[in-house]
Amino acid sequence: MYRDNDFVYEAIASLEYTTGIPIVIEKTRKTYDIILQISNETFYCIAKKNAKNASFGLIMSTLKDINFSKNSIVITDYLTKNTAEELKQNGINYLDASGNTFIKTDRFFVYVEGRKAKINKKTNQTRAFQEAGLKLLLLLISNPETLQFSYRELAEKTGIALGSVSNIFKELEENNYLLNTRNKRVLKNQDEIIERWVIAYNELLKPRSFRKKMRAIENEFSVKSTLINSDIKLYFGGEPGGQLLTEHLKPKDYIIYTDEEISKVAKQLKLVPDESGNIELYSKFWTYNLHLKNEYTAPPLVIYADLIGTGNNRNIETAKIILENGL
């Protein structure tokens, strides 16, 4: 469970108040964060903080790892209307700290919506998970040896201000994500860091990096043909990036990161602008100092976040393979 887990108990209190039914909290088990007894039924719960639109894929990924059933509940601090609807449509029970609830089993049903959030929705908006922090964390996770570099070296390698590097490291340490020993730095709670990075990237950095939506002139686009025939520098993210890293996915939608002029990319790849197109161009936001696992793809963490952000089952499966192979 998240270290800051007050939202779980707020949510349970809200549910108890709404239903008028006493709720018993049982001991946690390894697979679940908390177990509840409600109206003579046992519910197995997982806790997800910052469960906004961008984290729907993360929730689905977690559910795939456990034996999720009708008697399971996702407990969150805050749910957007869209995410709540996605969960409900997928038959997934949920409960947030404000008391918005959808729980349906064969013998128990409660549905509450429209309750105003009692908590700060910007829990993810700290320096470490703003644009500069995301770029720095991308380097530290992708190239772990850089964690021992000086602040000045890190500033040069990421293109962010020296003062920002110092402030981000201070914040990471204060939030128990960084351990400073006499000889080295160690990132702690990396699963939580990656989860928060994915959410902030999809909500903040990715939209800022977006350039153009396009389609192939002949409505056919081939990653292999592009790599053979193109003499411009580009990096595949999303589904084609997942295909290149895992050979597990046949792309339907394409994400390309590049600093090249859009007109040059369009000419080389035979693309035309199309708001309904399946090819999206984004600015490359990492520097050439970041060592890539594949010269034709974005960093694995970026591809992982792209795939998770879709909420698509086949993309989530590929994302999990990327995570298991190391970011």
MARPA-730194 format. One record per residue: residue number from 1; x, y, z of N, C-alpha, C, O in turn. Coordinates in steps of 0.2 Angstrom, whole numbers, m for minus. Layout:
% residues N
    nr   neast   nnorth     nup   caeast   canorth    caup   ceast   cnorth     cup   oeast   onorth     oup
   NUM       X        Y       Z        X         Y       Z       X        Y       Z       X        Y       Z
...
//
This chain:
% residues 327
    nr   neast   nnorth     nup   caeast   canorth    caup   ceast   cnorth     cup   oeast   onorth     oup
     1       4       m6       0        0         0       0       4        6       0      10        6       2
     2       2       12      m3        5        18      m3       7       20       4       3       19       9
     3      13       23       5       15        25      12      10       30      14       9       30      20
     4       8       35      10        2        40      12      m4       36      11      m7       37       5
     5      m7       33      16      m13        29      14     m19       31      18     m24       27      19
     6     m19       37      20      m25        40      24     m31       40      20     m37       39      22
     7     m30       41      13      m36        41       8     m40       34       9     m46       34       7
     8     m36       29      10      m40        22      10     m45       22      16     m50       20      15
     9     m43       25      22      m47        25      28     m53       30      27     m58       29      30
    10     m51       35      23      m56        40      22     m62       37      18     m68       38      19
    11     m59       33      13      m64        30       8     m69       25      11     m75       25      10
    12     m66       21      16      m69        16      20     m75       20      24     m80       17      25
    13     m73       25      27      m77        29      32     m83       32      28     m89       32      30
    14     m81       34      22      m87        37      17     m92       31      15     m98       33      15
    15     m89       25      14      m93        20      12     m98       18      17    m104       16      17
    16     m95       17      23      m99        15      29    m104       20      31    m110       18      32
    17    m103       27      30     m108        32      31    m113       32      26    m119       32      27
    18    m111       30      19     m116        30      14    m121       24      15    m127       25      14
    19    m118       18      16     m122        12      16    m126       11      23    m131        8      24
    20    m123       14      28     m126        13      35    m124        6      38    m127        4      43
    21    m120        2      34     m118        m4      36    m111       m4      39    m106       m1      36
    22    m110       m7      45     m103        m7      48     m98      m11      44    m100      m16      41
    23     m92       m8      43      m87       m11      39     m81      m14      44     m79      m10      48
    24     m79      m20      43      m74       m22      47     m68      m23      43     m68      m26      37
    25     m62      m20      45      m56       m20      42     m52      m26      44     m50      m26      50
    26     m50      m31      40      m46       m36      42     m39      m35      40     m37      m30      37
    27     m35      m40      42      m28       m40      41     m26      m40      33     m30      m43      29
    28     m21      m36      31      m19       m37      24     m16      m43      22     m13      m47      27
    29     m16      m45      16      m12       m51      13      m8      m48       8      m8      m43       6
    30      m3      m53       6        2       m51       2       0      m48      m5       2      m43      m8
    31      m6      m51      m8       m8       m49     m14     m12      m43     m14     m12      m39     m19
    32     m16      m42      m8      m20       m36      m8     m18      m31      m3     m14      m33       2
    33     m20      m25      m3      m18       m19       1     m22      m20       8     m20      m18      13
    34     m29      m21       7      m33       m22      13     m39      m26      11     m41      m27       6
    35     m42      m29      17      m48       m34      16     m53      m31      20     m52      m30      26
    36     m59      m31      17      m65       m28      21     m70      m33      21     m71      m38      17
    37     m74      m33      27      m80       m37      28     m86      m32      28     m87      m28      32
    38     m90      m33      22      m96       m28      22    m102      m33      21    m103      m37      16
    39    m107      m32      25     m114       m35      24    m112      m43      23    m115      m46      19
    40    m108      m46      27     m107       m53      27    m103      m55      21    m103      m61      19
    41    m100      m51      17      m96       m52      11     m89      m50      12     m88      m45      15
    42     m84      m53      10      m77       m52      10     m75      m48       3     m77      m51      m2
    43     m72      m42       4      m70       m39      m2     m62      m38      m1     m59      m36       4
    44     m59      m39      m7      m52       m39      m7     m50      m33     m11     m52      m32     m17
    45     m46      m28      m8      m45       m21     m11     m38      m20     m13     m33      m22      m9
    46     m37      m16     m18      m30       m13     m19     m31       m6     m19     m36       m3     m21
    47     m26       m2     m17      m25         5     m16     m22        8     m22     m16        6     m24
    48     m25       13     m25      m21        17     m30     m22       24     m29     m28       27     m29
    49     m16       27     m28      m16        35     m27     m16       38     m34     m13       35     m39
    50     m18       44     m35      m18        48     m41     m21       45     m47     m18       44     m52
    51     m27       42     m45      m30        38     m51     m34       42     m55     m40       42     m55
    52     m31       46     m59      m34        50     m64     m34       47     m71     m33       41     m71
    53     m36       51     m76      m37        47     m83     m31       44     m85     m32       38     m88
    54     m25       47     m84      m19        44     m87     m17       37     m83     m13       33     m85
    55     m20       36     m77      m18        30     m73     m23       24     m74     m22       19     m71
    56     m28       25     m79      m33        19     m80     m29       13     m82     m30        7     m80
    57     m24       14     m87      m20         8     m89     m16        5     m83     m15       m1     m83
    58     m13        9     m78      m10         6     m73     m14        2     m68     m12       m3     m66
    59     m20        4     m67      m25         1     m63     m26       m6     m67     m26      m11     m64
    60     m28       m6     m73      m29       m12     m77     m23      m17     m77     m24      m23     m76
    61     m17      m14     m77      m11       m18     m77     m10      m22     m70      m8      m27     m70
    62     m12      m18     m65      m12       m21     m58     m17      m27     m57     m15      m32     m54
    63     m23      m25     m60      m28       m30     m59     m26      m37     m63     m28      m42     m61
    64     m22      m36     m68      m20       m42     m72     m15      m47     m68     m15      m52     m69
    65     m12      m43     m63       m7       m47     m59     m10      m51     m53      m7      m55     m50
    66     m17      m50     m52      m20       m53     m46     m26      m56     m48     m29      m55     m54
    67     m29      m60     m44      m35       m64     m46     m41      m59     m44     m44      m60     m39
    68     m42      m55     m49      m47       m50     m47     m54      m52     m49     m55      m55     m54
    69     m59      m52     m44      m66       m55     m45     m71      m49     m43     m70      m43     m42
    70     m77      m52     m43      m83       m47     m42     m82      m44     m34     m85      m39     m33
    71     m79      m48     m30      m78       m46     m23     m71      m42     m22     m68      m43     m17
    72     m69      m39     m27      m63       m35     m27     m65      m27     m28     m70      m26     m31
    73     m61      m23     m25      m62       m16     m25     m56      m12     m26     m51      m13     m23
    74     m56       m7     m31      m50        m3     m32     m52        4     m27     m57        7     m28
    75     m48        5     m22      m49        11     m18     m44       16     m20     m38       15     m20
    76     m46       22     m21      m42        28     m24     m44       34     m20     m48       35     m16
    77     m39       39     m20      m40        45     m17     m45       49     m21     m49       53     m18
    78     m44       49     m28      m48        53     m32     m49       50     m39     m44       47     m41
    79     m55       50     m41      m57        47     m48     m60       52     m52     m65       56     m50
    80     m57       53     m58      m61        57     m63     m67       54     m65     m68       48     m65
    81     m72       58     m68      m78        55     m71     m76       50     m76     m80       44     m76
    82     m72       51     m81      m70        47     m86     m67       40     m84     m69       35     m86
    83     m63       40     m79      m60        34     m76     m65       30     m72     m65       24     m73
    84     m69       33     m68      m74        30     m65     m79       26     m70     m81       20     m69
    85     m81       29     m75      m85        26     m80     m81       20     m84     m85       15     m85
    86     m75       21     m85      m71        16     m88     m71        9     m83     m72        4     m86
    87     m70       11     m77      m70         5     m72     m77        2     m72     m77       m4     m72
    88     m82        6     m72      m89         3     m71     m90       m1     m77     m93       m6     m77
    89     m89        2     m83      m90        m2     m89     m86       m9     m90     m89      m13     m93
    90     m81       m9     m86      m77       m15     m86     m79      m20     m80     m75      m25     m79
    91     m84      m18     m77      m86       m22     m71     m81      m22     m65     m81      m27     m62
    92     m78      m16     m64      m73       m16     m59     m76      m12     m53     m77       m6     m55
    93     m76      m14     m47      m79       m10     m42     m74       m5     m40     m67       m6     m40
    94     m76        1     m38      m72         6     m35     m75       10     m30     m81       10     m28
    95     m70       13     m26      m72        18     m20     m67       23     m20     m61       22     m20
    96     m69       29     m19      m64        35     m18     m65       38     m12     m70       37      m8
    97     m61       42     m10      m60        45      m3     m67       50      m2     m68       51       4
    98     m70       52      m7      m76        56      m6     m82       52      m5     m87       55      m4
    99     m82       46      m7      m88        42      m6     m91       40     m13     m96       37     m13
   100     m88       42     m18      m90        40     m25     m89       32     m25     m83       30     m25
   101     m94       29     m27      m93        21     m26     m97       18     m32    m103       20     m34
   102     m94       12     m34      m98         7     m38     m96        0     m35     m90       m2     m37
   103    m100       m3     m32      m99       m10     m30    m105      m14     m31    m110      m13     m29
   104    m103      m19     m35     m109       m24     m37    m107      m31     m37    m102      m33     m40
   105    m110      m35     m33     m109       m42     m33    m116      m45     m33    m121      m42     m35
   106    m116      m52     m33     m123       m55     m33    m128      m53     m28    m134      m54     m29
   107    m125      m51     m22     m129       m50     m16    m129      m43     m13    m132      m41      m8
   108    m125      m39     m16     m123       m32     m14    m122      m27     m19    m119      m28     m24
   109    m126      m21     m19     m125       m16     m24    m125       m9     m21    m130       m8     m17
   110    m121       m5     m22     m121         2     m20    m117        6     m26    m112        4     m28
   111    m121       12     m28     m118        16     m33    m119       23     m31    m125       25     m30
   112    m114       27     m30     m114        34     m28    m110       38     m33    m104       36     m34
   113    m112       43     m36     m108        48     m40    m109       55     m38    m114       57     m35
   114    m105       59     m40     m106        66     m40    m103       70     m34    m104       76     m33
   115    m100       66     m29      m98        69     m23     m91       73     m24     m87       70     m28
   116     m91       79     m22      m85        83     m23     m79       80     m19     m80       78     m14
   117     m73       81     m23      m67        78     m20     m65       82     m14     m66       89     m13
   118     m63       79      m8      m61        82      m2     m54       83      m2     m51       87       3
   119     m50       81      m7      m43        81      m6     m40       85     m12     m44       87     m17
   120     m34       87     m12      m31        91     m17     m29       86     m23     m26       81     m22
   121     m32       88     m29      m31        84     m35     m24       84     m37     m22       80     m42
   122     m20       89     m35      m13        90     m38      m8       86     m34      m2       89     m33
   123     m10       81     m31       m5        77     m27       1       75     m31       6       73     m28
   124       1       75     m37        6        72     m41      11       78     m43      16       77     m46
   125       8       85     m42       12        90     m45      17       93     m40      16       99     m38
   126      22       89     m39       28        92     m36      34       93     m41      33       91     m47
   127      39       96     m39       45        97     m44      47       91     m47      48       91     m53
   128      48       85     m43       50        79     m46      46       77     m52      48       73     m56
   129      39       79     m52       35        76     m57      32       81     m61      27       81     m64
   130      36       87     m61       34        92     m66      39       91     m72      43       86     m72
   131      39       95     m77       43        94     m83      51       93     m82      53       88     m84
   132      54       97     m78       61        96     m77      62       90     m73      67       86     m75
   133      58       88     m68       59        82     m64      58       76     m68      62       71     m67
   134      53       76     m73       52        70     m77      58       69     m81      60       63     m82
   135      61       74     m84       67        73     m88      73       70     m84      76       66     m87
   136      74       73     m78       79        70     m74      78       63     m72      83       59     m72
   137      72       62     m70       70        55     m68      71       50     m74      73       44     m73
   138      69       52     m80       70        48     m86      77       46     m86      79       40     m88
   139      82       50     m86       89        49     m86      91       44     m81      95       39     m82
   140      89       46     m75       91        42     m69      89       34     m69      92       30     m67
   141      83       34     m72       80        27     m72      83       23     m78      84       17     m78
   142      83       27     m84       86        24     m90      93       22     m90      95       17     m92
   143      97       26     m87      104        25     m86     106       26     m79     108       31     m76
   144     105       21     m75      106        21     m67     113       23     m65     113       26     m59
   145     118       23     m69      125        25     m67     125       32     m66     129       35     m62
   146     120       36     m69      120        43     m69     118       46     m62     119       52     m60
   147     115       41     m58      113        43     m51     119       46     m47     118       50     m42
   148     125       43     m49      131        45     m45     134       52     m48     139       54     m45
   149     131       54     m53      135        60     m56     134       66     m52     129       67     m48
   150     138       71     m53      137        78     m49     131       81     m52     128       80     m58
   151     128       86     m48      122        90     m50     124       94     m57     120       94     m61
   152     130       96     m58      132       100     m64     132       95     m70     130       97     m75
   153     135       89     m69      135        84     m74     127       82     m76     126       82     m82
   154     123       82     m72      116        80     m73     113       86     m76     109       84     m81
   155     114       92     m74      111        97     m78     113       98     m85     109       99     m89
   156     120       96     m86      122        96     m93     119       91     m97     117       92    m103
   157     118       85     m94      115        79     m98     108       80     m99     105       76    m104
   158     104       83     m95       97        84     m96      95       90     m99      89       91    m102
   159      99       95     m99       97       102    m102      93      106     m97      90      111     m99
   160      93      104     m91       89       108     m86      93      112     m81      99      110     m81
   161      91      117     m78       95       121     m74      98      118     m68      95      113     m65
   162     104      120     m66      108       117     m60     104      117     m54     103      113     m50
   163     101      123     m53       96       124     m47      91      119     m47      89      117     m41
   164      88      118     m52       82       113     m53      84      106     m51      81      103     m47
   165      90      104     m53       93        97     m51      93       97     m44      91       92     m41
   166      96      102     m41       97       102     m33      91      102     m30      90       98     m25
   167      86      106     m32       79       106     m29      76       99     m30      72       97     m25
   168      76       96     m35       73        90     m37      76       84     m32      72       80     m29
   169      82       84     m32       86        79     m27      84       80     m20      82       75     m16
   170      83       86     m18       81        88     m11      74       85     m10      73       82      m5
   171      70       86     m15       63        84     m14      62       76     m14      58       74     m10
   172      66       73     m18       66        66     m19      68       63     m12      65       58     m10
   173      73       66      m9       75        64      m2      70       65       3      69       60       7
   174      67       71       3       62        72       8      56       68       7      52       66      12
   175      54       65       1       48        61       0      50       54       0      46       49      m2
   176      56       52       3       58        45       4      59       41      m3      58       35      m3
   177      61       45      m8       62        42     m14      70       41     m15      72       38     m20
   178      74       44     m11       81        45     m12      85       44      m6      83       47      m1
   179      89       39      m6       94        38       0     101       41      m1     104       38      m6
   180     103       45       3      110        48       2     114       45       7     114       46      13
   181     119       41       5      124        38      10     131       42       9     131       46       5
   182     136       40      12      142        43      12     145       42       5     149       46       2
   183     144       36       2      147        34      m4     143       35     m10     146       35     m16
   184     136       34     m10      132        34     m16     125       36     m14     123       37      m9
   185     121       37     m20      114        39     m19     110       32     m22     113       29     m26
   186     105       31     m18      101        25     m20      93       28     m21      90       31     m17
   187      90       26     m27       83        27     m28      79       22     m24      80       16     m24
   188      74       24     m20       70        20     m16      63       20     m19      61       24     m23
   189      59       15     m17       52        14     m20      51       16     m27      47       20     m29
   190      55       12     m31       56        14     m38      49       12     m42      47       15     m47
   191      45        7     m39       39         5     m42      34       11     m42      31       13     m47
   192      34       15     m36       30        20     m35      32       26     m39      28       30     m42
   193      39       27     m40       42        33     m44      39       32     m51      37       36     m54
   194      40       25     m54       38        24     m61      31       25     m62      29       28     m67
   195      27       23     m57       20        24     m58      18       32     m58      14       34     m62
   196      21       35     m54       20        43     m54      22       46     m60      19       51     m62
   197      28       43     m62       31        46     m68      26       45     m74      25       50     m78
   198      24       39     m75       19        37     m80      13       42     m80      11       44     m85
   199      10       43     m74        4        47     m74       6       54     m76       2       58     m80
   200      11       57     m73       13        64     m74      15       65     m82      14       70     m85
   201      19       60     m84       21        61     m91      15       61     m96      14       65    m100
   202      10       57     m95        4        57     m99      m1       63     m98      m4       65    m103
   203       0       66     m92       m5        71     m91      m1       78     m93      m4       83     m94
   204       5       78     m92        9        84     m93      14       85     m98      13       89    m103
   205      19       81     m98       25        81    m103      23       79    m110      25       82    m115
   206      19       74    m111       17        71    m117      13       76    m121      14       78    m127
   207       7       79    m118        3        84    m121       8       90    m124       6       93    m129
   208      12       92    m120       17        98    m121      21       96    m127      23      101    m131
   209      23       90    m128       27        88    m133      24       86    m140      27       85    m145
   210      17       86    m140       13        85    m146      14       90    m151      15       96    m150
   211      15       87    m158       16        92    m163      11       91    m169       8       96    m171
   212       9       85    m171        5        85    m177       2       77    m177       6       73    m175
   213      m4       77    m179       m7        71    m181      m8       70    m188     m10       74    m192
   214      m5       64    m191       m5        63    m198      m7       56    m200      m9       52    m196
   215      m7       54    m206       m8        48    m209      m4       47    m215      m1       51    m218
   216      m3       40    m217        1        39    m223      m3       40    m229      m9       39    m229
   217       0       43    m234       m4        45    m240      m8       39    m243     m13       40    m245
   218      m4       33    m243       m8        27    m246     m11       23    m240     m13       17    m241
   219     m12       26    m234      m15        23    m229     m11       16    m227     m14       12    m223
   220      m5       16    m228       m1        10    m226       6       13    m223       9       18    m226
   221       7       11    m218       13        13    m214      17        7    m212      14        3    m208
   222      24        7    m213       28         1    m211      34        3    m207      38        7    m210
   223      34        1    m201       40         3    m197      47        0    m201      51        4    m201
   224      47       m6    m203       53        m9    m206      55       m5    m212      61       m3    m213
   225      50       m3    m216       51         1    m222      54        8    m221      58       11    m224
   226      51       11    m215       53        18    m213      60       17    m211      64       22    m212
   227      62       12    m207       69        12    m204      74       11    m210      80       13    m210
   228      72        7    m215       77         6    m221      77       12    m225      83       13    m228
   229      72       15    m227       72        21    m232      73       28    m229      75       32    m233
   230      72       29    m223       72        36    m220      80       38    m218      83       34    m215
   231      81       44    m220       88        46    m218      87       52    m213      92       56    m212
   232      81       52    m210       80        57    m204      80       54    m198      79       48    m197
   233      82       58    m192       82        55    m186      76       55    m182      73       60    m181
   234      73       49    m181       67        48    m178      67       42    m173      71       38    m174
   235      62       42    m168       62        37    m163      55       35    m162      51       39    m161
   236      54       28    m162       47        26    m162      45       25    m154      49       22    m150
   237      39       27    m153       37        26    m146      30       22    m147      29       19    m152
   238      26       21    m141       20        18    m141      20       11    m144      25        7    m143
   239      16        9    m149       15         3    m151      21        1    m156      23       m5    m155
   240      23        5    m160       29         3    m164      35        2    m160      39       m2    m161
   241      36        6    m155       42         6    m150      41       m1    m147      46       m4    m146
   242      35       m3    m145       34        m9    m141      36      m15    m146      38      m20    m143
   243      34      m14    m152       35       m20    m157      43      m21    m158      45      m26    m158
   244      47      m15    m158       54       m16    m159      57      m18    m153      62      m22    m154
   245      55      m17    m147       58       m19    m141      56      m26    m139      60      m30    m136
   246      50      m29    m141       48       m35    m139      46      m40    m144      45      m46    m143
   247      45      m37    m150       42       m42    m156      35      m45    m153      34      m50    m156
   248      32      m42    m149       25       m44    m146      19      m41    m149      14      m43    m147
   249      20      m36    m153       14       m31    m154      14      m29    m162      20      m27    m164
   250       9      m30    m165        8       m27    m172       4      m20    m171      m1      m20    m169
   251       8      m15    m173        5        m8    m172      m1       m7    m176      m2       m9    m182
   252      m6       m3    m173      m11         0    m176     m11        7    m176     m13       11    m181
   253      m8       10    m171       m7        17    m170       1       18    m169       4       14    m166
   254       3       24    m172       10        25    m172      12       32    m168       9       37    m169
   255      17       31    m164       20        37    m161      27       38    m163      31       33    m163
   256      29       44    m165       36        45    m168      38       52    m164      35       57    m164
   257      44       51    m161       47        57    m158      53       59    m162      57       55    m165
   258      53       66    m164       58        68    m168      59       76    m167      54       79    m165
   259      65       78    m168       66        85    m168      66       88    m176      67       94    m176
   260      65       84    m180       66        86    m187      59       90    m189      54       90    m186
   261      60       95    m194       54        99    m196      49       94    m199      50       89    m202
   262      43       96    m197       37        92    m199      36       91    m206      35       86    m209
   263      38       96    m210       38        96    m217      43       91    m220      41       87    m225
   264      48       90    m217       54        86    m219      51       78    m217      52       74    m221
   265      49       78    m211       46        71    m209      41       69    m214      40       63    m216
   266      36       73    m216       30        72    m220      33       69    m227      30       65    m230
   267      37       73    m229       40        71    m236      44       65    m236      42       60    m241
   268      48       63    m231       52        57    m231      47       51    m230      48       46    m233
   269      42       52    m225       38        46    m223      32       46    m227      28       41    m226
   270      31       51    m232       25        51    m236      18       51    m232      14       47    m232
   271      18       57    m228       13        58    m223       9       64    m225      12       69    m228
   272       3       65    m223       m1        71    m224      m5       72    m217      m6       67    m213
   273      m6       78    m215       m9        80    m209     m17       77    m209     m20       78    m214
   274     m19       75    m204      m25        72    m203     m27       71    m196     m24       67    m192
   275     m32       75    m194      m34        75    m187     m37       68    m184     m37       67    m178
   276     m39       64    m189      m41        57    m187     m36       52    m189     m37       46    m189
   277     m30       54    m191      m24        50    m192     m22       45    m187     m23       47    m181
   278     m18       40    m188      m16        35    m183      m8       36    m182      m5       32    m179
   279      m5       42    m185        2        43    m184       2       50    m180       0       55    m182
   280       6       50    m174        6        56    m170      14       58    m170      18       53    m168
   281      15       64    m171       22        66    m170      23       70    m164      19       74    m162
   282      29       69    m160       30        72    m154      37       75    m154      41       72    m158
   283      39       80    m151       46        82    m150      49       77    m146      47       75    m141
   284      56       76    m147       60        72    m143      62       77    m137      65       82    m138
   285      61       74    m131       62        79    m125      68       76    m121      69       80    m116
   286      71       71    m123       77        69    m120      83       71    m124      82       72    m130
   287      89       71    m121       95        74    m125      99       68    m127      97       62    m125
   288     103       69    m132      107        63    m134     112       60    m129     116       55    m131
   289     112       63    m123      117        61    m118     113       54    m115     117       51    m111
   290     107       53    m116      104        47    m113     105       42    m118     104       42    m124
   291     108       36    m115      110        30    m119     104       26    m120     101       23    m115
   292     102       25    m126       96        21    m128      97       14    m129     103       12    m131
   293      92        9    m127       93         2    m128      92        0    m135      95       m5    m138
   294      89        4    m139       88         3    m146      88       10    m150      85       14    m148
   295      92       10    m155       94        17    m158      88       20    m162      88       25    m163
   296      83       15    m163       77        17    m167      71       19    m162      65       20    m165
   297      71       18    m156       66        19    m152      67       24    m146      73       26    m145
   298      61       26    m143       62        31    m138      64       27    m132      64       20    m132
   299      66       30    m126       68        26    m120      62       21    m118      57       23    m119
   300      64       15    m116       59        10    m114      54       13    m109      48       11    m109
   301      56       18    m104       51        20     m99      46       24    m103      40       24    m101
   302      48       28    m108       43        32    m112      38       28    m116      32       29    m116
   303      41       22    m119       37        18    m123      32       14    m118      26       13    m119
   304      34       12    m112       30         9    m107      24       14    m105      19       12    m105
   305      26       20    m104       21        25    m102      16       26    m108      10       27    m107
   306      18       27    m114       14        27    m120       9       22    m120       3       23    m121
   307      11       15    m119        7        10    m120       2        9    m114      m4        8    m115
   308       4       10    m108        0        10    m102      m5       16    m103     m11       14    m101
   309      m4       21    m105       m8        27    m106     m14       26    m111     m19       29    m110
   310     m14       21    m115      m19        19    m119     m25       15    m116     m31       16    m118
   311     m23       12    m110      m28         7    m107     m30        1    m111     m35       m2    m109
   312     m27        0    m117      m28        m5    m121     m25      m12    m118     m19      m12    m117
   313     m29      m17    m118      m26       m24    m115     m20      m26    m119     m15      m28    m115
   314     m20      m26    m125      m14       m29    m129      m8      m24    m128      m2      m27    m127
   315      m9      m18    m127       m4       m13    m126      m1      m14    m119       5      m14    m117
   316      m5      m15    m114       m3       m16    m107       1      m23    m106       6      m23    m103
   317      m1      m28    m110        3       m34    m110      10      m33    m112      15      m35    m109
   318      11      m29    m118       17       m27    m120      21      m23    m116      27      m24    m115
   319      18      m18    m112       21       m14    m108      24      m18    m102      29      m16     m99
   320      20      m23    m100       23       m27     m94      29      m31     m96      33      m32     m92
   321      29      m33    m102       35       m36    m105      41      m31    m104      47      m33    m102
   322      40      m25    m107       45       m20    m107      48      m19     m99      54      m18     m98
   323      43      m18     m95       45       m17     m88      49      m23     m85      54      m22     m81
   324      47      m29     m87       50       m35     m84      57      m36     m87      62      m38     m84
   325      58      m33     m93       65       m33     m96      69      m28     m94      75      m28     m96
   326      67      m23     m90       71       m18     m87      70      m11     m91      71      m11     m97
   327      69       m6     m88       68         1     m91      75        4     m92      75       10     m95
//
